[in-house]
Amino acid sequence: MLKKLDEDSVLYIKSIDRLGRNYTELNEQWRIITKEKMQIMKELI
């Protein structure tokens, strides 16, 4: 899913538990979303 995000994408997370099967996966996905993908938005603003 994250590979498909581009600068025009909006990611809506209804339930945070959908990001991973366990705490480690959830934590890693959240890190990617907030640190790597959100960086794109910060640069555009």
N, C-alpha and C positions, 0 to 999 in steps of 0.2 A: 504494500500500500504506500509506504513512504517514498518508494522510488518513483511513484507517479505524481508526487506533489511538485508543482512548479510555482513560479512567482504569483500566478493568478489563482492558485488553489486556496480553498478555505477548508480547514480540517475541523470537523465538529465531532467531539468525543462525548457521546451520551453517557457512557459508563467507563470509568478508567480501568476497570478490570478486563475490558476488551483488548487492552494493549499487550497482554502477555498471559502465559499460563501459570506463571509463578512470580514471586516478588522480584527475582533477578531480571527476568524478561521485561516485566512491567517497568522496572527502574531504568533499564537500558533504553527501551523505546521512548520513555519520557525524556531521558537525557538527549536523545537524538532529536526529538521534536523541539525541545526548548532551547537547545544549544546550537544545533546545526541548521535545522529548517527555519527556526525563527530568526536566525541571523539574516536570512534573505529579506524578511519583512523589515528588519531594522535598517538595512541598507537602502531600501526603497523609500523609507519615510524621510 
